[in-house]
Amino acid sequence: MAKKPADSTVLHGHRVISGSELRANFVDEDATEEHPARLRRRILHGVVLVVLVGLIVAAIVVALAIMNGQIKVPTSERSKAPVSLCPTAVYDYTPPEKINLNVYNSTSKPGLARSVANEFAARKFIVGAVGNTTTSYRGVALVVSGAAGQSAAFSVQRNLPGSDYVQDSRTDPSVDVILTGDFKELVKPELVDQTPGQLSCPREDRRIVDESTIPVNPEATPAAPAATPPAP
């Protein structure tokens, strides 16, 4: 009886794996790199890298353009149309005999406060202090009161056309008049408009940027450098 030829796939009772079978169980490295999922990831990573590099380059270009003044960056500026500081209430004309009024002269014209105070007194205003003061305001006059004196200040302004109303922190209804460089005269008594109306703040039409306060110091009368003080 003929002997069977030896099985080349078996060695000492163990199966021998051929080269082709071994290659079939392991993916070739080059084939792995060409795998569709791996290829998509590589493309995505490349796109992200290009975008990041582009953003960095763009940021550098913009920064250099701003530094060179080629690009103007808007900055916060004070409003050219500030909120009005002028009261908007409508007031009735208060009879002059109910108004306590102080008159101050901030001009270089001697005796101006006294002469204007006499005119107010002739119209039955109750005139109190009369003196000199200083202010940086440029215009006809300042009419100053607290919230309680706004109706009285309205009546004073009707006698003092072109004046500018400013509110301060006083609690009484008194009113201060500060005569400034453009003052000429009071309106004639018979021409005073006594119809209801609003306080006037003409400085708000002139200003370019917001002026939250105007220096007002009617209580402080500067001492005269000479022995004889100037007439108020």
VENQUI-V820593 format. One record per backbone hydrogen bond with DSSP energy under -1.0 kcal/mol. NH is the residue of the N-H (numbers start at 1). CO is the residue of the C=O. If there is no record, write none. Layout:
nh=NH co=CO
nh=NH co=CO
This chain:
nh=10 co=7
nh=11 co=14
nh=14 co=11
nh=16 co=9
nh=22 co=18
nh=23 co=19
nh=24 co=20
nh=25 co=21
nh=32 co=28
nh=33 co=29
nh=34 co=30
nh=35 co=32
nh=39 co=35
nh=40 co=36
nh=41 co=37
nh=42 co=38
nh=43 co=39
nh=44 co=40
nh=45 co=41
nh=46 co=42
nh=47 co=43
nh=48 co=44
nh=49 co=45
nh=50 co=46
nh=51 co=47
nh=52 co=48
nh=53 co=49
nh=54 co=50
nh=55 co=51
nh=56 co=52
nh=57 co=53
nh=58 co=54
nh=59 co=55
nh=60 co=56
nh=61 co=57
nh=62 co=58
nh=63 co=59
nh=64 co=60
nh=65 co=61
nh=66 co=62
nh=67 co=63
nh=68 co=64
nh=70 co=65
nh=71 co=65
nh=91 co=197
nh=98 co=95
nh=99 co=96
nh=101 co=126
nh=102 co=175
nh=103 co=129
nh=104 co=177
nh=105 co=131
nh=106 co=179
nh=111 co=231
nh=112 co=109
nh=113 co=232
nh=115 co=111
nh=116 co=112
nh=117 co=113
nh=118 co=114
nh=119 co=115
nh=120 co=116
nh=121 co=117
nh=122 co=118
nh=124 co=121
nh=125 co=120
nh=126 co=99
nh=127 co=125
nh=128 co=101
nh=131 co=103
nh=133 co=105
nh=142 co=178
nh=143 co=164
nh=144 co=176
nh=145 co=166
nh=149 co=146
nh=150 co=147
nh=153 co=149
nh=154 co=150
nh=155 co=151
nh=156 co=152
nh=157 co=153
nh=158 co=154
nh=163 co=160
nh=164 co=141
nh=165 co=200
nh=166 co=143
nh=168 co=145
nh=175 co=100
nh=176 co=144
nh=177 co=102
nh=178 co=142
nh=179 co=104
nh=180 co=140
nh=182 co=139
nh=183 co=180
nh=187 co=159
nh=191 co=188
nh=192 co=189
nh=197 co=91
nh=204 co=201
nh=205 co=202
nh=207 co=203
nh=220 co=217
